């Protein structure tokens, strides 16, 4: 009996201590994603979106929504009238904040996709479209996927919204509803990057793996837009597929490098080997390539090649002075034939992630979001594009009002109007 109990305990210990499977780790990331969606700028951002989507709604069943709509519709109409460079008055922003403060829990608990799509709000305002002609059923779900997808790109290209909002939009996007296309592949690539930035490495890895599978089945796809967006160079159709394959392997490799299991590290090196093989054939020579050259050559014991790649990387405009000091430190260790200290303490996996991130953000900065919106065939594309700054400004101002210390800064530029408003709310944050 004692032997049986001992054996049972051994089996239980072995089961508990065994490594989790790929699928279990992926599911763990999905749970983490859902637990971290309502934070920081996400709630005010969702609130502004609900204002627009609620404008198109005729729902009279919810008392709470009726109160929300009564106060928000007037603000939406004002925002609809604004041109690209216009802003609401501080008094309007203050009214927006007061409604936000009152409806905070409503916003957190409400599924925005229960309301008409943003495109219908624009159609209602500009064309007088009635609810009978709104997107419905499958068409509505597909339009929501397009809108969430575009707003993911917009958030990443925006200095004020960033990865926090992009993560929310990623979670809201049912990517399987998007048509099989180059743009869907681009979105998967960007989603992978957003998940990577938030430490959701298994979700990120999955996006790049899906893209690589798609490329295997679509070797004849035209990837001209992708090549332009990534600024990789001018290639023919076959070369473009190879270049895009290399970029997906590169970021999947960085994901795997950030993971904890030994098998993931081995897979990362396999990805990096494929990147170097493809990039050498295509003569692609940039920061992302140099960064992984260092890792791969050091793993193979080739210190001289690693130093050569570090010297190239040190000249990059993407790196800060602190980054360049780390590179000098790495070169110093390698000259003493100490590659272990470089890989584990100086030029480690976190530094690799930083370089990959800088490489991507430098390209997002130049992304033509208006062109992407039109290419994605979103209705009222040009009108929505004009409102993106209004969305950014509104979220920023709500954040400013949420912090009593920044209220004065938020009102400086409007002179007397700002001073009067400051008096009106004096003491509210004490």
N, C-alpha and C positions, 0 to 999 in steps of 0.2 A: 504493500500500500504506500509506504514511504517512497519507494522507487518510482511508483506511478505519479505521485504528487510532485516529486523532483523533476520528472520528465515533463510534466504539464507546465511547471514553472519555467523550465528551459525553453519550451516551445512558445510560451506566452512572451517571454523576454525577447526571443528571436523575432517574433512577429512585430513587437512594439519598436524594436531597434532597427528594423529593416528600412532601407531607403524608400521613400515614396516614389510611386511611378510617375511618368511624365504626365499622365492624365490627372492624377491626384494633385500634382503641383499646379497644373493648369486650372483646375477647379478651385484650388486655394486662392489663386490670383483673382478669379472671378468673384469670389466671396469678398476679398479685400477691396476690389473695385467698387462693389455695391455699397460697402460700408463707408466709403470715403467720398461720396458724390456731393453731399450737401455740406460744403465748407467754404470759407473765404469768400471769394467773389462769386461763387456759383449761385448763391441764393438771390442776390440783387440782379444778376444776369438772367436767371430764370424768371424773376419777377417782371423784368422789362419785356421779355419774350411773351409772358402770359398777358401783359397789357395789349400787345399787338394781336395775339391770337384770340383773346377775349373780345376784342373789338368786333371780330367777325361772327361772334356767337350770339344766338338768340335764346340761349338757355334761360328759362325762368323758374326752374325747379329748385335751384340752390339759392337760399337766402344770402349766404355768404358771398357767392359769386355775384349776385345782383348788386350787393353793396360795393364790391370791388369794381365792377364794370361801371357803375354810376360815377365813381370818382376818376376812373382811369381813361374812359373814352375821350374826355375833353383833352387830356394830355396827349393821347395818341393822335388826335386830329391836328394838334399843334406840331407834333413831331413829323407828321406826314407833309406838312407845308414847308419844312425846312429844306434849304439847299445843302449841298455837300459841306460848305464852310460855315453854315449858320449854327447857332446854339440856342437852346431855350434860355429864358431869363433865370436868374438865381431863384426868384420867387416860384417859378414853375418847378425847378429842381427841388425846392424845399417842399412843395406840395407833393411831388413824386415821392420824396423820402418819407413824409408823414404817412402816406398811404402804405408804403412799404413797411414801415414800422408797425402799423396797425394790422397788416395782413401777412406778417412774417410766417406764421404757422400754416396759414392757408397755402402760401406759396410752396413751403417745404413739402406739404402732404399731397399736393395736387400733381397729377400726371398731365404735363402740358399737351401730350398727344390726345387727350380727351377732347381738345378744342380744335376748331378749324385750323388748317395750315396757314403759315404766314402769307403765302401767295394769295390766299383767299381774303385776307385782311386788306392787302393792297388792291385787289380786284374790287372789293366792296367800296373802298374809299375813292378810287379813281374812276371806276367804271360803273359803280352802282350795282354790282353783281349781288343777286339775292342768294340766300342759303340753299335754295332748291338747285342751284347750279354750282355748288361747291364740290370740291373733290370728295368722293365717298368710297367706302369699301377698300378694295385692293388699290385703286388709283390714289386714294388718300394715303394709304400706308407707304406706297412707293414715293409719293411726293414728300412725305415726312422724312423718308430715308435720304432723299436728295438734299433737302434743306439741312438736316443734321450733318450730312457729309460736307456740304459747302461751309457750314459754320465751323466745323472742325478745322478746315483749312484757313478760314478767316481768323480764327482765334490764334492759330500758330503763327500767322503772318503779322498779327497785331502785337505791338509792344505793350499795350495796356491789358489785354485779355490773357494771352499766353496759354501755357500747358494746363493750367487749372480748369479753364473753361473748355479747352480742347478735349480734356479727359471726360468731362460731362457729356459733350456732344458725341464723343466716341461711344460712350455707354448707351446713349439714346439711339444710335444708328443701327438699324437692322440691315447690315451690309449685304445680306443675301437677297434683299429685294432690289438692289441696284443691278442694272443690266451688265452683262459680261462685256467689259470694255477696258481700254487703256486707263480711263479715269478711275475705274474701280480698283485696278492694280495700284494706281498712284495713291488712292485713299488708304488701301491696306498698308502701303509703305509708310505713310504718314502716321496711321494709327499705331503701327509698330514702334515708331519713334516716340510718340506720346506715351505709350505704355512703358517704354524704356526709361523715359525721363522720370516717371513716377515709381520706378523700381518694380514694376510688374513684368518681370523678365520672361515669364513663361507665356503670358498673353502676347507679349511682343514677339517672342520667338515664333509663336503660332501664326501671326500675321505674315511674317517673312517666309515661313514654310509654305503657307497657302499660295503666296505669290510665286515661289519657285515651282510649285506644282503647276500653277497656271501657265508659267512660261514654257514648261515642258510640252504642254498641250497646244500652245499658241506661238510656235516658232516663226510664223509668218505674219505676226501682228506689226502694224506700223506704230512705232514708239517715238515719233518725232517730238511730240509734246513733252514726253518724259525726258528725252535727252536735253531739250531746251531748258526745262525746269531745273534739272540737276546740273546743268552747265558742265557736261562731261566731254563735249566736243561734237564734231560732225561725223556721223557714221552712216553706213548704208544699213538697210533693214536687218540683215543678219548680225552685223556688228552691234547694232543697237540692243538687240535681244541679249547678246553676250555681256554688254556693258551693264544692262539693268540686272541681269543675273548676278554679276559681280557685286553690285551694290546691295542686293538682298542677302547674299552670302556674308558680306562685310558686317552688316548690322545684326544679322542672326548670330554671327560669330562673337560680336561684342556682348550680346545678350548672354550667350552661353559662357563667356568668360566671367561674367558677373555672378553666375550661379555657383552653388557650393559643391556639387557632386563631381567626382573625378571624371565620370563619363561625359559630363557637360564640358569640362575643360578640353578633353580629347576631341570632342565634336567641334569646339571652337577652333582648334588648330586645323582641323579638316576644312572648315569654312574658310579660314584665312589662306590656306594653301590654294583653294580654288580661286579666291580673289586675286591673288598674285599671278596665278596662271593666266586668267582672263585679261587682267590689266596689262600684263607684259605683252600679250599678243596684240592688244589694242593701243599700246603705247600711252595708256592713261597714267599720268604721274601727278599726284596731288597729295594733300595732307593725309587723307584717309589711307591711301596706299602706303605712304611713308610710315605712318603710325603702326600699321600691322607688320610691315617689313621688319621693324625693330623687334617685335615680339617673336615672329617666326624665325628670324635669323639667330636670335639669342637662344631659342629652344634648340636650334640645330648646332649651336656652338660656334657660329660664325660672327665673332666680335667685330671684325673689320667692317663687314657689311652693315651691321647694326649701327656702328658709329657713323658711317656714311649717310644712312637714313636719318639719324638724329641731326646731323649737320644740315641736311635739307630742311627738316622740320623746324629747326631753330630760326630759319629765315622767314617763316610764314607770318603773314600779317594777322592771322587768326589767333595767334598765341599772345598771351600777356607777358609782361616782363618777368613775372613770377614763374610762368611756365618755362620760359627760356632759361631761367636759373636752374630749374629742375633738370632740364636737358643737359646743361653744362655739368651738373652734378653727376648725371648718368654717364656722360662721356668720361668723366674723371674716374668713376668706378671701373668702367670697361677698359680703360687704359691700364688699370691695375689688374686686369683679368678677373674682375669680381662681378660676374653677370648675375649671380644669385641675389645680391643686395639690390641690384637695379630692378629685377623682376618682382621682388617681394616688398621693397620699401620705397623706391623712388619712382621709376617708370612702371607703376603697378596697374592693375585693371581699372581702378578709379580714374587714373590719368588717361588711360585709353578711352574710357567713356567720355571724358571731358573733351578730348580732341574730336571724337566722332560727333559730339553734340555741337561744338563750335562750327564744324564743317557743314552740318545740316542747317543750323540757324543762319549761316552766312548766305545760303541759297534761298531760304524762306523769306529773307529780307527783301529779295528782288522779285518775289513771286507776283505775277500779275493776277490778282484775285478777280478782277473784273472780267478778264479774258476767260478764266476758269469757270466763272459763273455762267457766262454765255455758252461756253462749250458744254456745260452740264445740262443745258436745255431747261433751266428753271424758269417758269413763267415770270414775267415782269422783272427780268434779270437786271436791267439797267436801273430801274427804280429801287430795287432792293440794294444794289451796290451803293447808291447815293445815301442810303440810310445806315450803312455800316458804321460811319463815324458817329451818328446820333446814338446808336446802340452803345458804342464805346464810351462816349461822353456821359451818357446816363448812368452807366454802371460805375464809372469813376466818381461822379458827383454823389451818388448814393453812398459809396464808400467813404467819401470825404465827410458827409453829414453824419455817418455812423460813428465817426471819431470826433469827439468834441474838440480835440486839440487842433484839428485841421479845418474846422468850420470857418475860422477867420481867413485862412488861406484861400478857401473856396470862394469867398466873397470879395477879395481884394480888388479884382479887376473890374468890378461893376460899380465902383464908386458909391454914390449915395444910396443906391438901391441895396447894395450889400451892407452898408452901415445900418440902414433901417431894419433890414432882416436880422442882423446880428442883435440889435436891441430887442426885436420881437421874441427871439428865442433865448435871450440871455438867461443863464441860470439853469437851462433845461438839462445840461449835461453835468451839473454839479452833484 
